[in-house]
Amino acid sequence: MAALLCARRLPRPRLRRGARQGPGRPYRAALCAELKQPLAVGEVAPRPVLPHEVRVDVHFCGVNFADTLVCRGQYQEKPHLPFIPGIEFSGTILETGTDVCTVKEGDRVIGVSHFNAMAEECITDQKALWKIPENLSLREAATLPVTYGTAILALQHRACTQPGETVLVTAAAGATGLAVIDVATNVLQAKVIAAAGSDEKCKLAMQRGAQFSVNYSRCSLKEAVQQLVGSGGVNVAIDMVGGDIFLEALRSLAWEGRIVVLGFAGGNIASVPANLLLLKNISAMGLYWGRYQLEDFPVFSKSLHSALQYYHQGRIQPYVGKVFKLEEVNDAFLHVMQRKSTGKVLLSLK
């Protein structure tokens, strides 16, 4: 991991003609040329857009735990080397293909891509773009796709969270954790117990809307939750840590409680004790938000439309923790991998 602190520069490629009139100009990008090695920052030659595609001038790109995993060969998807990481972005439309009808040049958008967004330009399908309202900055907009898309599907689509229910969220000060707090508290009118690994992170989660917090590095999560809500337990748990924290969150559920697994930031994948599911009629389920793009696009797209609608209505407030420059991409990765980050971590491409 320490190797990610340094960067190397790609050789400058020759200019070649793109889809726009005149010679295409190379653009800067972060490139993963070898797994578990530093990302290179260099220039890439553009390619023409296909009829259904759009070229975006990227302003901000999200830095997600998934990006660090894919560059180490530990993610569910394994792009062919070399590749440009980055799965979400905000920016403005530079060029549209001949069949594009949903956006036009100059539109401000958020979008998702298949690991090619950590670059000054990004080409993606028109279906993977959503126009953003004028009152939403491109900086804040870049926080919405992965974190709020995940939070909305986890709470509403999977857990079916109801007003007045109690939601326990682990890794609560991370980007997705804070989004879960935001949506649960301000959209769904639920009560939130934020669980995190330090007093500082617990304090931030409380400032962002959680009613209670638990520092699980200093006490038993299950016992702390029981002191807060009694033996009945919580209705919903959203877990991103895995291992023992997942098991304690599972044991904190009330009758007919639901736990949604979003990831394993702690590095350990726990086995589910099926007897606990039986005794209290508990449901344990997973959420891989990105796969909805392939398996159920209407549900996937609705999560983004909902995030934009909630922002427009003033019901959510995205939180940006830190912004790195493109040349600092390896520092940004290390910041996320060492679990120092709070809120959304972004790369600025401008």
C-alpha positions as CSV (number, residue, x, y, z in Angstrom):
1,M,0.0,0.0,0.0
2,A,2.8,2.4,0.8
3,A,3.9,2.1,-2.9
4,L,0.8,4.1,-3.8
5,L,2.4,7.2,-2.4
6,C,4.5,7.8,-5.5
7,A,3.5,8.4,-9.1
8,R,5.1,8.1,-12.5
9,R,4.4,9.8,-15.8
10,L,3.2,8.1,-18.9
11,P,5.1,8.8,-22.1
12,R,3.4,11.5,-24.3
13,P,1.4,9.8,-27.1
14,R,1.1,11.2,-30.5
15,L,-1.9,13.3,-31.4
16,R,-4.6,11.6,-33.3
17,R,-7.8,12.8,-34.9
18,G,-10.9,12.4,-32.7
19,A,-14.7,12.7,-33.4
20,R,-14.5,16.5,-33.1
21,Q,-13.4,18.6,-36.0
22,G,-9.6,19.2,-36.0
23,P,-7.0,17.2,-34.2
24,G,-8.0,15.6,-30.9
25,R,-6.1,16.9,-27.9
26,P,-4.6,14.5,-25.4
27,Y,-6.1,14.8,-21.9
28,R,-4.7,13.9,-18.5
29,A,-5.8,10.7,-16.7
30,A,-4.8,8.4,-13.9
31,L,-3.8,5.0,-15.2
32,C,-3.5,1.6,-13.5
33,A,-0.9,-0.2,-15.6
34,E,0.0,-2.8,-13.0
35,L,-2.0,-4.1,-10.1
36,K,-0.8,-3.1,-6.6
37,Q,1.5,-0.5,-8.0
38,P,1.3,3.4,-8.0
39,L,-1.1,4.9,-10.5
40,A,0.5,6.9,-13.3
41,V,-0.6,10.3,-14.2
42,G,-0.1,11.1,-17.9
43,E,-1.7,12.0,-21.2
44,V,-4.2,9.9,-23.2
45,A,-5.2,10.3,-26.8
46,P,-9.0,10.7,-27.2
47,R,-11.2,8.3,-29.2
48,P,-14.3,9.2,-31.3
49,V,-17.7,8.9,-29.6
50,L,-20.1,6.3,-30.8
51,P,-23.6,7.2,-31.9
52,H,-25.1,6.6,-28.4
53,E,-22.2,8.0,-26.4
54,V,-21.3,11.4,-24.9
55,R,-18.0,13.0,-24.2
56,V,-17.9,14.8,-20.8
57,D,-15.5,17.5,-19.5
58,V,-15.0,16.0,-16.1
59,H,-14.7,18.5,-13.2
60,F,-14.8,16.1,-10.2
61,C,-14.5,12.4,-9.8
62,G,-15.4,10.4,-6.7
63,V,-12.7,8.3,-5.0
64,N,-14.4,5.1,-3.7
65,F,-13.1,2.1,-1.7
66,A,-14.1,0.1,-4.9
67,D,-11.5,2.1,-6.8
68,T,-8.7,1.0,-4.5
69,L,-9.9,-2.6,-4.6
70,V,-10.0,-2.8,-8.4
71,C,-6.5,-1.4,-8.6
72,R,-5.3,-4.2,-6.3
73,G,-7.2,-6.9,-8.2
74,Q,-9.5,-7.5,-5.2
75,Y,-12.8,-6.2,-6.6
76,Q,-15.7,-8.2,-8.1
77,E,-14.9,-6.7,-11.5
78,K,-11.5,-7.0,-13.0
79,P,-10.9,-4.6,-16.0
80,H,-8.2,-5.4,-18.5
81,L,-4.9,-3.7,-17.9
82,P,-4.2,-0.9,-18.4
83,F,-7.3,1.0,-17.3
84,I,-8.4,4.3,-15.9
85,P,-10.2,3.9,-12.5
86,G,-13.1,6.0,-11.4
87,I,-16.8,5.1,-11.6
88,E,-18.6,8.4,-10.9
89,F,-18.1,12.0,-12.0
90,S,-19.6,15.4,-12.5
91,G,-18.9,17.7,-15.4
92,T,-20.3,19.4,-18.6
93,I,-21.1,17.9,-22.0
94,L,-18.4,18.5,-24.6
95,E,-19.8,16.4,-27.5
96,T,-22.7,14.0,-28.2
97,G,-23.0,11.1,-30.6
98,T,-25.4,11.2,-33.6
99,D,-28.1,9.2,-31.8
100,V,-28.0,11.1,-28.5
101,C,-31.2,12.9,-27.5
102,T,-31.2,13.1,-23.7
103,V,-28.5,15.7,-23.3
104,K,-26.8,18.4,-25.3
105,E,-23.5,20.2,-25.4
106,G,-23.0,22.4,-22.4
107,D,-25.4,20.5,-20.0
108,R,-24.2,20.0,-16.5
109,V,-24.4,16.4,-15.5
110,I,-23.5,13.6,-13.1
111,G,-22.7,10.2,-14.4
112,V,-21.4,6.7,-13.9
113,S,-18.8,4.9,-15.9
114,H,-17.1,1.6,-16.1
115,F,-13.8,2.5,-14.5
116,N,-12.7,5.4,-16.7
117,A,-13.7,8.6,-14.9
118,M,-10.4,9.7,-13.3
119,A,-9.6,11.7,-16.3
120,E,-10.1,15.2,-17.7
121,E,-12.5,13.7,-20.3
122,C,-14.8,10.7,-20.0
123,I,-16.9,8.9,-22.6
124,T,-20.0,7.1,-21.4
125,D,-23.4,6.0,-22.7
126,Q,-26.1,8.7,-22.7
127,K,-28.2,6.5,-20.3
128,A,-25.5,6.8,-17.6
129,L,-25.9,10.6,-17.4
130,W,-28.3,12.7,-15.3
131,K,-28.7,16.5,-15.7
132,I,-28.3,18.4,-12.5
133,P,-30.2,21.5,-11.2
134,E,-28.7,24.9,-11.4
135,N,-28.5,25.2,-7.6
136,L,-26.3,22.1,-7.3
137,S,-22.6,22.7,-7.7
138,L,-20.5,20.3,-9.6
139,R,-18.4,19.7,-6.5
140,E,-21.4,18.6,-4.4
141,A,-23.0,16.8,-7.4
142,A,-20.1,14.4,-7.6
143,T,-21.0,13.0,-4.2
144,L,-24.4,11.8,-5.3
145,P,-24.1,8.8,-7.6
146,V,-22.4,6.0,-5.6
147,T,-23.0,7.2,-2.0
148,Y,-26.6,8.5,-2.2
149,G,-27.6,6.0,-4.9
150,T,-26.4,3.2,-2.5
151,A,-28.0,4.8,0.6
152,I,-31.4,5.2,-1.1
153,L,-31.5,1.7,-2.5
154,A,-30.3,0.2,0.9
155,L,-32.8,2.1,3.0
156,Q,-35.8,2.2,0.7
157,H,-35.6,-0.5,-1.9
158,R,-34.0,-3.3,0.2
159,A,-34.8,-2.6,3.9
160,C,-38.1,-0.8,3.2
161,T,-37.4,1.6,6.1
162,Q,-40.5,3.2,7.6
163,P,-40.9,6.6,9.4
164,G,-40.1,6.3,13.1
165,E,-38.0,3.1,12.8
166,T,-34.5,3.0,14.2
167,V,-31.6,2.5,11.8
168,L,-28.1,1.4,12.9
169,V,-25.3,2.4,10.5
170,T,-21.7,1.2,10.8
171,A,-18.7,3.1,9.3
172,A,-21.1,6.0,9.9
173,A,-18.6,8.8,9.1
174,G,-17.6,7.5,5.7
175,A,-19.2,8.8,2.5
176,T,-21.9,6.2,2.3
177,G,-22.5,6.2,6.1
178,L,-23.1,9.9,6.1
179,A,-25.4,9.6,3.1
180,V,-27.4,6.9,5.0
181,I,-27.7,9.2,8.0
182,D,-28.8,12.0,5.7
183,V,-31.5,10.0,3.9
184,A,-32.7,8.1,6.9
185,T,-33.1,11.2,9.1
186,N,-34.2,13.9,6.6
187,V,-36.1,11.9,4.0
188,L,-37.5,8.9,5.8
189,Q,-37.9,10.5,9.3
190,A,-36.2,7.5,10.9
191,K,-34.0,7.6,14.1
192,V,-30.3,6.8,13.5
193,I,-27.6,5.3,15.7
194,A,-24.3,6.0,14.1
195,A,-21.5,3.5,14.9
196,A,-17.9,4.5,14.0
197,G,-14.3,3.7,15.1
198,S,-13.3,7.0,16.8
199,D,-14.9,9.8,18.9
200,E,-14.1,12.3,16.2
201,K,-16.0,10.3,13.6
202,C,-18.9,9.8,16.0
203,K,-19.0,13.5,16.6
204,L,-19.2,14.2,12.9
205,A,-22.0,11.7,12.5
206,M,-24.0,13.4,15.2
207,Q,-23.4,16.8,13.6
208,R,-24.8,15.4,10.3
209,G,-28.1,14.2,11.8
210,A,-27.6,11.0,13.9
211,Q,-29.6,10.9,17.2
212,F,-27.1,8.6,18.9
213,S,-23.5,7.4,18.3
214,V,-21.4,4.5,19.4
215,N,-17.6,4.2,19.3
216,Y,-17.2,0.5,18.6
217,S,-13.4,0.6,19.1
218,R,-14.0,1.2,22.8
219,C,-17.1,-1.0,23.7
220,S,-19.3,-3.8,22.5
221,L,-21.6,-2.5,19.7
222,K,-24.4,-4.8,20.7
223,E,-24.3,-3.8,24.4
224,A,-24.1,-0.1,23.6
225,V,-27.1,-0.4,21.2
226,Q,-29.0,-2.2,23.9
227,Q,-28.4,0.6,26.4
228,L,-29.8,3.1,23.9
229,V,-32.9,1.3,22.6
230,G,-33.4,-1.5,25.1
231,S,-33.7,-5.3,24.5
232,G,-36.1,-4.8,21.6
233,G,-33.3,-3.7,19.2
234,V,-33.1,-1.7,16.0
235,N,-35.3,-2.2,13.0
236,V,-32.7,-1.7,10.3
237,A,-28.9,-2.1,10.2
238,I,-26.7,-0.9,7.3
239,D,-23.3,-2.5,7.5
240,M,-20.1,-1.7,5.6
241,V,-17.5,-3.1,7.9
242,G,-18.1,-6.8,8.1
243,G,-16.5,-9.3,10.5
244,D,-17.3,-9.0,14.2
245,I,-19.0,-5.6,13.7
246,F,-21.5,-7.2,11.2
247,L,-22.3,-10.0,13.7
248,E,-22.9,-7.5,16.5
249,A,-25.1,-5.4,14.3
250,L,-27.0,-8.6,13.4
251,R,-27.5,-9.4,17.0
252,S,-28.8,-5.9,17.6
253,L,-31.8,-6.3,15.4
254,A,-35.3,-6.3,16.7
255,W,-38.1,-8.7,15.8
256,E,-38.4,-8.8,12.0
257,G,-35.3,-6.6,11.7
258,R,-33.4,-6.2,8.4
259,I,-29.7,-5.9,7.9
260,V,-28.2,-4.8,4.6
261,V,-24.6,-5.6,3.7
262,L,-22.9,-3.0,1.6
263,G,-19.2,-4.0,2.0
264,F,-16.4,-5.3,4.1
265,A,-14.2,-2.3,4.9
266,G,-12.8,-4.2,7.9
267,G,-11.4,-6.8,5.6
268,N,-13.2,-9.8,7.1
269,I,-16.4,-11.5,5.8
270,A,-18.5,-13.0,8.5
271,S,-20.6,-16.2,8.3
272,V,-24.2,-15.6,9.0
273,P,-25.5,-17.6,12.0
274,A,-28.8,-18.8,10.5
275,N,-30.3,-19.6,13.9
276,L,-30.5,-15.8,14.6
277,L,-32.4,-15.3,11.4
278,L,-34.9,-17.9,12.6
279,L,-35.4,-16.9,16.2
280,K,-36.4,-13.3,15.5
281,N,-37.6,-13.6,11.9
282,I,-34.7,-11.5,10.7
283,S,-33.8,-10.7,7.1
284,A,-30.2,-10.5,6.0
285,M,-29.6,-9.1,2.5
286,G,-26.9,-7.6,0.3
287,L,-26.8,-4.6,-1.9
288,Y,-24.4,-4.3,-4.8
289,W,-25.6,-1.0,-6.2
290,G,-23.6,-1.0,-9.4
291,R,-25.1,-4.3,-10.6
292,Y,-28.5,-2.8,-10.8
293,Q,-27.3,-0.9,-13.8
294,L,-27.1,-4.2,-15.7
295,E,-29.9,-6.2,-14.0
296,D,-32.6,-3.6,-13.3
297,F,-31.8,-0.3,-14.8
298,P,-35.1,1.4,-13.9
299,V,-34.4,0.8,-10.2
300,F,-30.8,2.0,-10.7
301,S,-31.8,5.2,-12.5
302,K,-34.6,5.9,-10.0
303,S,-32.0,6.0,-7.2
304,L,-30.2,8.8,-9.0
305,H,-33.4,10.7,-9.9
306,S,-34.4,10.4,-6.2
307,A,-31.1,11.8,-5.0
308,L,-31.4,14.8,-7.3
309,Q,-35.0,15.4,-6.3
310,Y,-34.2,15.2,-2.6
311,Y,-31.4,17.8,-3.1
312,H,-33.7,20.1,-5.2
313,Q,-36.2,19.9,-2.4
314,G,-33.6,20.8,0.2
315,R,-34.0,17.5,2.1
316,I,-30.4,16.2,1.8
317,Q,-27.0,18.0,2.3
318,P,-24.0,16.1,0.7
319,Y,-20.8,16.4,2.7
320,V,-17.4,16.6,1.0
321,G,-14.6,15.5,3.3
322,K,-11.5,16.2,1.2
323,V,-10.6,17.1,-2.4
324,F,-7.3,16.1,-4.0
325,K,-5.8,17.2,-7.3
326,L,-5.4,14.6,-10.1
327,E,-1.6,14.5,-9.4
328,E,-2.4,13.5,-5.8
329,V,-4.5,10.5,-6.8
330,N,-2.2,8.1,-4.9
331,D,-2.4,10.2,-1.8
332,A,-6.2,10.1,-2.2
333,F,-6.2,6.3,-2.5
334,L,-4.0,6.0,0.6
335,H,-6.3,8.4,2.5
336,V,-9.2,6.1,1.8
337,M,-7.4,2.8,2.3
338,Q,-6.1,3.8,5.7
339,R,-9.6,4.7,6.7
340,K,-8.7,8.3,7.5
341,S,-11.4,9.7,5.3
342,T,-14.7,11.2,6.5
343,G,-17.4,12.1,4.1
344,K,-16.8,12.0,0.3
345,V,-13.3,12.1,-1.1
346,L,-13.1,13.7,-4.5
347,L,-10.5,14.3,-7.3
348,S,-10.5,17.7,-8.9
349,L,-9.7,17.6,-12.6
350,K,-9.6,21.4,-12.9
